Amino acid sequence: MTEMPHSSQTIVFTDLDGTLLDHDTYGFDPARPALAMLGQKKIPVILNSSKTLVEILKIRSALGNGHPFIAENGSVVAVPEPTFADLVDNDSLFQSQSGLMVKRLGGDREEILNILNKLRRIHGFAFEGFADMDPGRLSQVTGLTEGQAIEAGQRLCTEPILWQDTPGQWQAFAGHLAGAGLGWVQGGRFISISRPFDKKDGVACLLALYTADMGSAPFTIGLGDSPNDQAMLDMMDIAVVICSARSDQITLSRAKTVIRTTARGPQGWQEAMNTIFDTSRRN
């Protein structure tokens, strides 16, 4: 176990679905003791998810969390307006939105939609994106309520699609995406199309702000449950792999300490924090 520092700031970066939030219920009650402990220690918990800004704002409110966060798989970084005020003011890519300073690392979703529609029109690829669906259809394919589906559709930098064509056509489609400067991330059901950014890019943006603000690099703890979290976790001083159906696919080479939980979701989140901070007290 990497020894917890006593002098530098510690920051926690966490995935949401299947990590801090239960995969089925989206609840976080089992992790409440750890969240309260981190609050008492004034350790920021940075949410880092494929969810949209508006979705994370609701979750953040339920958690009582007022810290910066990362949305849309690292493509969107949001900072409360008073936080890092001078640093953010010097970065023209941060724009004011809903009491936040928001940076669209991944560019503009409209550009992505234009590229996708052109590829579909010219080559006949069969897929259905969030922008193609009304709230009823989006609710049907996501399992969300219509209200939640509307929030999931309010994307700034990314477009999730359902691929409805052949594997051979996918190879051709992926080649066209790369040629247009786009990348993709395979989720549980949807494929998220974006500029080539992922969760690590959002982390790097915030770490640069925290480091500049504090004058030294913070000590980092990261938690995630799927291959989508791998690059983020490999940046951490302590990387926590939360047990899940796909957690065995996560391979880490650079993280200083790796913890793999036996419990899933928020139970695993609490298990990991018990391990980290109990060990810290013994060192």
C-alpha positions in Angstrom: 0.0 0.0 0.0 1.3 3.5 -0.9 1.6 5.5 2.3 -0.9 8.3 2.5 0.8 11.7 2.7 0.3 14.0 5.6 1.3 17.2 4.0 -0.2 17.3 0.5 -3.9 17.6 -0.6 -5.6 14.3 -1.4 -8.2 14.1 -4.2 -10.6 11.3 -5.1 -11.7 10.7 -8.7 -14.6 8.3 -9.1 -16.7 6.8 -11.8 -20.4 6.7 -11.0 -22.5 3.8 -12.5 -21.3 0.5 -11.0 -18.8 2.3 -8.9 -20.1 4.9 -6.5 -23.7 4.2 -7.7 -25.3 0.8 -7.6 -25.5 -0.7 -11.1 -29.2 -1.4 -10.8 -30.7 1.0 -8.3 -28.3 3.9 -8.8 -28.2 4.3 -5.0 -25.1 5.1 -3.0 -26.2 4.4 0.6 -23.5 1.8 1.4 -20.8 4.4 0.6 -22.3 7.1 2.9 -19.9 6.5 5.8 -16.9 6.9 3.5 -18.3 10.0 1.8 -18.9 11.5 5.3 -15.3 10.7 6.3 -13.9 12.3 3.2 -16.0 15.4 3.8 -14.7 15.7 7.4 -11.1 15.4 6.0 -11.9 18.0 3.4 -10.9 15.6 0.6 -12.6 16.6 -2.7 -14.5 13.8 -4.4 -14.5 14.5 -8.2 -17.2 12.7 -10.1 -16.0 11.4 -13.5 -18.7 9.8 -15.7 -20.1 9.3 -19.2 -23.3 11.1 -17.9 -24.2 14.6 -19.1 -23.6 17.8 -17.1 -27.3 18.1 -16.2 -27.4 14.4 -15.0 -24.3 14.8 -12.9 -25.6 18.1 -11.3 -28.6 16.1 -10.0 -26.4 13.3 -8.6 -23.9 15.8 -7.2 -26.8 17.5 -5.4 -28.0 14.2 -3.9 -24.5 13.5 -2.7 -24.1 17.0 -1.2 -21.0 17.4 -3.4 -19.9 20.9 -4.4 -16.6 20.1 -6.1 -15.6 20.3 -9.8 -16.6 17.3 -11.9 -16.1 15.7 -15.3 -18.9 14.7 -17.7 -19.2 12.9 -21.0 -16.2 10.6 -20.6 -13.7 13.4 -20.0 -15.0 15.7 -22.8 -16.6 18.2 -20.4 -14.9 19.7 -17.3 -17.1 21.8 -14.9 -15.8 24.0 -12.1 -17.9 26.0 -9.6 -17.4 29.7 -10.5 -15.6 30.7 -7.3 -13.2 27.8 -7.6 -9.8 28.5 -9.3 -11.3 31.8 -10.3 -8.0 33.5 -11.5 -6.8 30.3 -13.2 -10.1 29.7 -15.0 -10.4 33.3 -16.0 -7.1 33.0 -17.9 -8.4 30.1 -20.0 -10.7 31.3 -22.7 -12.1 27.8 -23.3 -13.9 28.0 -19.9 -17.4 29.5 -20.4 -20.0 30.4 -17.8 -23.0 28.1 -17.6 -25.5 27.5 -14.8 -23.2 28.9 -12.0 -20.3 26.8 -13.4 -17.3 27.5 -15.6 -17.5 24.8 -18.3 -14.7 23.7 -20.6 -15.7 21.6 -23.6 -12.5 19.6 -24.2 -14.2 17.5 -26.7 -15.4 20.3 -28.9 -19.0 20.8 -30.1 -21.6 18.0 -30.4 -23.1 19.7 -33.5 -19.9 19.1 -35.4 -20.1 15.4 -34.5 -23.7 15.2 -35.5 -22.9 16.8 -38.9 -20.2 14.2 -39.5 -22.4 11.3 -38.5 -25.3 12.4 -40.6 -23.0 12.8 -43.6 -21.5 9.3 -43.2 -25.0 7.8 -42.9 -26.2 9.7 -46.0 -23.2 8.9 -48.2 -22.5 5.3 -47.1 -25.9 4.1 -45.8 -24.6 3.0 -42.4 -27.4 1.8 -40.1 -27.3 3.3 -36.6 -29.5 5.3 -34.3 -28.1 8.1 -32.2 -29.6 10.0 -29.2 -30.2 12.9 -31.5 -32.4 10.7 -33.7 -34.7 9.6 -30.8 -37.6 11.4 -29.2 -37.9 11.1 -25.4 -40.2 8.1 -25.6 -37.8 6.2 -27.8 -34.8 7.2 -25.7 -36.6 6.1 -22.6 -37.4 2.7 -24.2 -33.8 2.0 -25.2 -32.1 3.3 -22.0 -34.6 2.2 -19.4 -34.7 5.8 -18.1 -37.9 7.7 -17.4 -38.7 10.2 -20.1 -37.5 13.1 -17.9 -34.3 11.3 -17.2 -34.0 10.5 -20.9 -34.3 14.2 -21.8 -31.4 14.9 -19.4 -29.3 12.1 -20.9 -29.9 13.6 -24.3 -28.6 17.1 -23.3 -25.1 16.4 -24.5 -22.4 19.0 -25.2 -19.5 17.1 -26.8 -20.5 13.4 -27.4 -23.2 11.4 -29.3 -24.0 7.8 -28.1 -25.3 5.5 -30.9 -26.9 2.1 -31.2 -25.1 0.2 -34.0 -27.6 -1.5 -36.2 -25.4 -2.7 -39.0 -23.0 -5.6 -39.6 -19.5 -6.0 -38.0 -18.0 -5.5 -41.4 -19.7 -2.2 -41.9 -18.6 -1.2 -38.4 -15.0 -1.6 -39.5 -15.6 0.7 -42.4 -17.5 3.2 -40.2 -14.8 3.3 -37.6 -12.2 4.0 -40.3 -14.3 7.0 -41.5 -14.6 8.2 -37.9 -10.8 8.1 -37.5 -10.4 9.9 -40.8 -12.7 12.7 -39.5 -10.8 13.0 -36.3 -13.3 11.2 -34.2 -13.0 8.4 -31.7 -15.4 6.0 -30.0 -15.8 4.3 -26.6 -17.8 1.1 -26.3 -20.2 1.3 -23.3 -22.5 -1.4 -22.0 -25.0 -0.9 -24.9 -24.1 2.3 -26.6 -21.1 3.4 -28.5 -20.1 7.0 -27.6 -18.7 9.0 -30.5 -16.5 12.0 -29.7 -13.3 13.7 -30.3 -10.5 11.4 -29.1 -10.8 12.3 -25.4 -11.5 10.0 -22.4 -11.7 10.3 -18.7 -8.0 10.8 -18.2 -8.1 14.0 -20.2 -10.7 15.5 -17.8 -8.6 14.4 -14.8 -5.5 15.9 -16.3 -7.3 19.3 -16.8 -8.4 19.4 -13.2 -5.1 18.1 -11.8 -3.4 21.0 -13.6 -5.7 23.5 -11.9 -5.3 21.9 -8.4 -1.6 21.8 -8.8 -1.3 25.4 -9.9 -3.6 26.5 -7.1 -1.8 24.6 -4.4 1.7 24.8 -5.7 2.3 21.1 -5.6 0.7 18.0 -7.2 -2.0 16.4 -5.1 -2.1 12.8 -3.9 -4.7 10.9 -6.0 -7.1 8.1 -5.4 -9.2 6.8 -8.3 -12.1 4.3 -8.4 -13.7 2.7 -11.4 -15.2 -0.7 -12.5 -14.8 -1.0 -16.3 -12.2 -0.8 -19.1 -13.5 2.7 -19.7 -11.9 3.8 -16.4 -8.5 2.2 -17.1 -6.6 5.2 -18.4 -7.9 7.3 -15.5 -7.0 4.7 -12.9 -3.5 4.3 -14.3 -2.8 8.0 -13.5 -3.6 7.5 -9.8 -1.3 7.1 -6.8 -3.9 4.6 -5.5 -6.1 2.9 -8.2 -9.2 1.1 -7.0 -10.8 -1.5 -9.3 -14.4 -2.0 -8.1 -15.5 -5.6 -8.7 -17.9 -5.9 -11.7 -18.6 -8.1 -14.7 -15.9 -6.4 -16.6 -13.4 -5.4 -13.9 -11.1 -8.3 -14.8 -10.5 -6.6 -18.2 -8.8 -3.7 -16.4 -5.0 -4.0 -16.6 -2.9 -1.3 -14.9 0.8 -0.7 -15.3 1.5 2.7 -13.9 -0.6 3.2 -10.8 1.6 3.0 -7.7 -0.9 0.9 -5.7 -3.8 -1.1 -7.1 -6.7 -2.3 -4.9 -9.3 -4.7 -6.3 -12.5 -5.0 -4.2 -14.5 -8.1 -3.5 -17.8 -6.2 -3.2 -19.5 -4.4 -6.1 -20.7 -0.8 -6.5 -21.0 1.4 -3.4 -20.3 -1.5 -1.1 -17.0 -1.9 -2.9 -16.4 1.8 -2.7 -16.8 1.7 1.0 -14.6 -1.4 1.3 -11.8 0.4 -0.6 -12.0 3.5 1.6 -11.9 1.4 4.7 -8.8 -0.3 3.4 -7.0 2.9 2.3 -7.7 5.0 5.4 -7.4 2.2 8.0 -4.0 1.4 6.5 -3.2 5.1 6.5 -3.8 5.2 10.2 -1.5 2.3 10.9 1.4 3.8 8.9 
